[in-house]
Amino acid sequence: MKKQGICYVLTAILVGLFAFSSGVMAERPPGVGGGNGGGHDSGNEPPDYGDLFILYRDEWGVPILTAGDCQQPLAAETFEGCIQIPGTTDEADCRIVPVDPTTCSAEGPYSIYTQEVDFGRINEARSPDTVFESQLEEARLTLATAGCLSLDPAGRPVASSVIDPDPTVEGDEYVATSTIDSPLQHLAMYRALMLEGSLGDNIMLPRGDWMAAAATSLGAAADKSGFVGVDLVVYLNEILGLTEESANAMLDTRCIDVKEEVMGVIQHVRKCFLDFSAYTYNRLATFGDLPYPAYIPAGDPQDGWFEYLWEYDPTPYFMIETGPILAAVPELTDSYDGSNIGAFATAADDSRAVIDFFHTWPVPGDYATPVPCEASADVYYDVSISADSGLQVPKRMVADTEGREGTLTVANAGPADATGFVKLTGIDSDGAVVGPLYLIDGGIVTETEVFAGTEYTEPFTLAAGYSTSWTFFFSMDYATTIEWRAEVIAEDDVNGMNDVVKETTVVTAVKAGGGGGGGGSGGGRNR
């Protein structure tokens, strides 16, 4: 292993961090001694899914039922009155909690032995679909616009790009790096991978194994100091709707009929479980190849090596140490080679353990070995129309009035300048195109038509990080419903998921006694 000393100024800074930020660096690596442990997510709050217990399951994660179709909770350890796990003789395997055959709930005196699954921050799985969509969009944008994609020591995707502040100055380029580390983004990525097997047509993750990427995202979404087990995976898939037939998830399902209480009534319920039987996981093969591609130590990269902070006696004395992940992270020191959902949960928990380790012992900013990335000759960018504010049209308007205005905005997230075209079409209830639409310039309605017909009529050139807008005027002389559709197209756009926005305008008739006539400047029915 290679060691790099750090100046005493850094030592003093780190002493302060240990003293005042126990939530980040309170735990010590094994064998160092001392320390108070703790310092991570407290886990003191009761989980929101308190009725979801660790169950006696088969190798597919499907609950093994009683003769009366009841699910069977598992205790953490043996207790008086327990039921022996079939096929075992060790007293320690007497852990099945007896259940009432009528209600399928744990029998009174034994209910204290049930174990609730601790979801921690994965409780966010209950968020609305719109939350997942926005979080996934943000992750997709980061990955799609990267010059280089790599994987960090836990297997999380890292987006890097060469930044050139001034092309006229030679040698001032630098690599900007962004690791996808948001737990909620990873939960959204897990959901997308399990449903679609990818994060988007234009995003090719390193090593290309969508199930391995899903396991990593699940581990990154979990509490760093928590635990990802089979029960958590099973319940999460159900909460996310992945086991529903309408979900069309990437994996097949295994279904059983379970007796349980529903709205106060004991009845049989159909429950389905994703089939992970095709999944295999080998700890040595996975973490013997991370980060990917290898870049540590600089100048002589070794597969499976990473860097982390280490404390040496006499304290306080800290070093940056580089070496194999498998030898440093306590949860990874034993070998593992397995398959099915148990292997998937283990892979996710291993990623969680690595994240926990290097978050506990992080290499301070400028001392970290930079992630390599070479300048790309490709032009790429992400142009978009915001689903929230990209197309603004009136929700309601009255026919035969002076008319209303709307605004269409296109943005370019970069990193390159973008060139493309935009079209906006309004179709009424009879299928006719609404128009003409007149450009508003400086608050004044001009005679210039915009978005004529149904073609891409408005060209644009946008620098990275900028947006452009068209504000237009229109009027209507008849009651109808207008379905608006705005779309942007650009040749090198890397993300087509945010290029189309739809809105609706309801046009009501003039109230009795109101005026009639032509309906404002330039508006009317195009037939």
WOHULIN-V530992 format. One record per helix or strand of 2 or more residues. SS is the DSSP state (alpha for helix, beta for strand). FROM is the first residue (numbers start at 1). TO is the last residue. Records with the same first field share a line. If there is no record, write none. Layout:
BEGIN
SS=FROM-TO  FROM-TO
END
This chain:
BEGIN
beta=2-5  73-74  83-84  94-96  148-151  157-163  174-179  253-262  265-274  280-282  305-311  318-324  337-339  381-384  391-392  396-398  404-415  418-427  437-441  444-450  458-462  467-474  480-490  500-508
alpha=8-20  22-25  91-93  108-113  120-126  129-144  183-196  210-221  230-239  245-247  283-287  325-328  330-332  340-360  365-367  496-498
END
